[in-house]
């Protein structure tokens, strides 16, 4: 059913879908948006039929300027601006990534929650991976999506946001290439807005990660995001991503160099210094609950992920020192 209008005749919520070369996944995404009367699709330079697919599905299409570096933040801002141009009275916007399919009951649950909680800026629900059985990397994503419920500090890409709150913040920051949602949430919380995660199913996500290099690049992007986030909001009291940045540098840069130096200086026994990594895996396993195999996999990839995160930290530092504009770090198969 379409979104019910308010007293002014405007729909209570609209939807902004962002994507790049999502193909059939985009069609599935837009078709899952049966609620809003207003759907805006923002395309970030697709080379497939994404634009035509969105138009065939009845969405308003915005194509980003190819001369400016793409970011998800920039795409969401463009979609939000266009949605408000078309319908200035819309109260909520459901942001959806083009590789996701919304649960049929989610938007009604989200709008009802926002209507009854005027101090809440945004609400999200349970995101599940569509095919966790297809690869270890998809499975890791599914584990990552399983976050705490109730009042939370941040949301991810799929979320329903109160337009009033988003407009007051000036939207997302275009230059933030990853974890732009976390950066926005820092500002929302500073303005005394709250964020909630409900137990309701929100969407299915199709990561389509089947190769190690995809996981590696995604982890590099996380490291870059930690560095950029700490640079923007790392001071007290927020200290946004400061611990995550320190952790990435410690385990992904400093300790490997120290272990390498120890091995070279005290060969051959010095190479035993690298045993700190399997020991860290065992420590993390002991702190988790659940099947042993799952705990081992999660711990092993968590420790392994510090290396690409450390690389992402170095990339951010290089860009900042040389005043280079950050560019999108893509990890999907296209």
N, C-alpha and C positions, 0 to 999 in steps of 0.2 A: 504494500500500500504506500502511496506517496506520503511524504511528511505532512502532517497536519499544519495548516497555516495559523499564525497568531492573529490577533485582532486587527492588524493592519493588512492582512491578506498575504503576508510573506510566509514562506515555509519556515518551520522552526529550525531546520538544519539543512545544510547542503553538504556536498562531498567534494574533496579535492584529491585526485589520484595523480601520483607522479610516477614516471617510468622512462625507461630507455631500453629499447629492443626487447620488450617483454613478450611480444607475439601473442600466442594463444593464451598465455597467462593473463594478459591485459584484458582480453575479452571476458574471460571468466571473472576477473576482478570487477569490471564495470557492471556485468550482469548480476553480480551479487548485491549491488547497490539498488535494490528495488524501492527503498524508502524515500530518498530525497528527490524532490522535484528538480533540483539543481545539481548537476555533476560537471565538474571542470577537470579536464585531463591536461596535465602539463608535460610536454615532451622535451627531453633533454638530448636532442640531436640523434634520434633513432635512425638507423639505416634500414630497418625492416618496415613492415606495414603498420606499425603501431598507430600512427596518426589516422590512417584510413580506418583501422579497426575501431578506434575510439569514436570517430565520426559515425560509423555504421551503428554503433551502440547508443547513439544519441547524446554523446557528451559534447560539451563546449570544449574546444581545443585551444590551448595556448602553446606555441612553439617558442622556446627560449632562443635568444640571440646567440648565434654560434660564435661570435667574436669575444664573448665574455665566458670565462671558465665556468663549467657546470658545477653546481653543488645541489644536494637535496634541499638545503635550506633555501637557496635561491628559487628552486622550483616550487616549494611550498608557499613561499611569499607571493610568487607570481599567481599561483592558483587562488590564494586567499584574496588577493587584490581583485582578481577578475570576478570571483564569486560575489564580492561586495559591490562591484560595479553593476553586476546584473541584478542583484537583489540586496539592497542596502539594509533591509530589515532582518536578514537571516541572523539567528541568535547563536547557532552552534555550527562548527565545521568538523566533519569527520574526515581526517586525513588518512589516506590509505596508500600503501606502496603497491605498485602495479603487479607485484608477484604474490599478492595476497588475495584471499577470498573471504569476505565478511560472513560471519554467522548470521543467519536470517533474523534472529531475535536480538542481535546486539544493539542496533541503533535505537530501538525502542527502550531497551534497558538503560542505555547511556543517556538519552534525552530525559527520561523520567528522573534519573539520579541527579542530573544537573539542575533540573527544574526544582527539585526539592532540597538542593544544597547550594544556595547562592554564593557561598564563599569558596566553592570548588572551581578551579580554572579549567581542569581537564580530567577526563576519566578514561581509563583503559581497562581491558579485561585479559583473559587468558589467550595467549597466542600459542598455537601449536604448529609444529612442522608437518607438512603434508606427507612427506615420505621419509621419515627418520630411518627406515630400514634400508634405504638405498645406498647410504654411505655412512661411515663413521662421522664425517663432517656434518651431514644433515642431523645426525643424532645429537651431536654436540650442540647444534643450534637449538634443538628441541629442549635440551636440558637448560640452556641459557634463558629461554623464554619463560621458564617456570619460576617467576619471581614472587615476592611476598605480597600479601593482600592488605587491604585497608589503606590508610594514608601512607604514601610513599614519597620519595624525594624526586623521582623523575619518571618520565614515560619514554617510550620509543617512537618509532615512526608512525605506527597505527594508533590513533588516539582521537577522541572527540574533545574539541577545545571550545571554550566559551569565547565568542568573537570579541566581546568587550575586553577580556583579559589579554588576548593576543594582540589586539590593536593597541592597548595601553603600553605594551612592551615594545611596540614597533616591529613586531614579528620576530622571525628567526634572524640570526646574523648570517648574511649571505656568504661571508668569507670562511665560516666554519665548515670544514670539509667532511667531518664525521662527528657523531655524538652532538649534533647541533640541538637535539631535543634536550639533552642534559644541560647545555648552556642556557637555553631558554628557561628551563625549570629553575635554575639558580636565580634568575631575575624575577620569575613569578613568585617564588618563595620569599624573596627579599621584599616584595610588594605585598606580602601577607596573604597571597593566594595559596590554596592547598591543592594537592593532586591525589587522586584515588585510583587504586586498582581493584576491580571487582572480581568475584570468583566466576562470573559468567564467561562462557566461551566468546571470544571476540572475532578471531579470524584464523584461517589456515595460511601458513607461509610456505612458499616453495623456494627454498634456498638454492636447490639445484647445484649443490657443491659435491662434486664427485672426485676431485683431484686435490692432491696435497698442495699444489701451488696456489689454488684458490683459497684454501684455508690460510696459507702463509700470508698472502696479500691482505686478506681480511684482518689478520692479526697485526700486520704492519700498520694498517689504517687505524686500528685501535690504539696502538702506541702513539701514532701521530696525534690522535684525538686527545689522549691523555696529556701530551705535551702542550697542545694548544689550549686545552681547558684550564690547565694549571697556570699557564701564562696569563689568561684572561681573568681568572677568578681564584687564583691560588693563595691570596692573602687571607688573613684572619677576618671574620670568623669562619668563612666558607671553606677555605682550603680545598677548593674543587679540584679533584684529580691529582692532588699533590702526592698522596700515598701511592696511587696507582703509577704515577710517573717515577717515583723513587724506587718502587718495586721493580719496574721494567728496567731501569738503569742498573740496579744492583744485580739482578739475576741475568740480565741480558747483555750487559756491557762490562761492568766492573769485575764481577766474579769470574767470568770466562777469561778476561785478561790476566787476572791474578792467578788463576789456575794454570794458565799457559806459561806464565812467568815462573811459577813454582816448579812446573814440570821441566822447564828448560834448565833452571838453576840446580835442581836437585834430582836430575835424571838418575835412575828410572823411578825411584820411589815417589818423587814429587808429582808424578802424573796421577797419583791416588787422590790428589786434591779434587779432581773432577767427580769423585764419589759423592760430593756434596749434593749433586743433582739427584741421583737415585735415592739418597737419604731424604731429600726434600719430598720426593714422590711418596715415600713410605709415610712420612709425617702427615702429609695431606690425606692419604688413604685412611689413617687412623682417626682422623677428625671427622670423616664423613660417615653417613649411614647408608644402608642399602646393600645390594649384592656386591660381592668383592670385585667381580669383573668390571662392573660399572664404576666403582670407586677408583680402581686402577686406571681405567681409561681416562676418566675425568682428571685425575691427578697428573697423569703422564702428559696429557695435552696442555694442562694448565702450566706445568713447568716448562714444557717445550715452547709454549706460546710466549714466554718471556724474551726469547731471542728475537723473533720478528717485532715484538713490541719495543724492544731496545732499538732495533733498526728504525722503527717509526719515530722514536724519540730523537735519534740522530738526524733524521730527515727534517723534522720540525725545527730543530736547532739550526740546521744549515739554512733553511728557508728564512728563518727569522734574522739570522746574522747578516745574510746577504740580501735581505729585503725582497725575497722572491715570493710571488703570489702562489699560494697553495693550489694545487690541482687535484682533481678527483682521483682517488685510488680505487680502481675497479677490480673486482675479484670474480665476477660472474662470467660464466660461459655465455657468449653471445652468438 
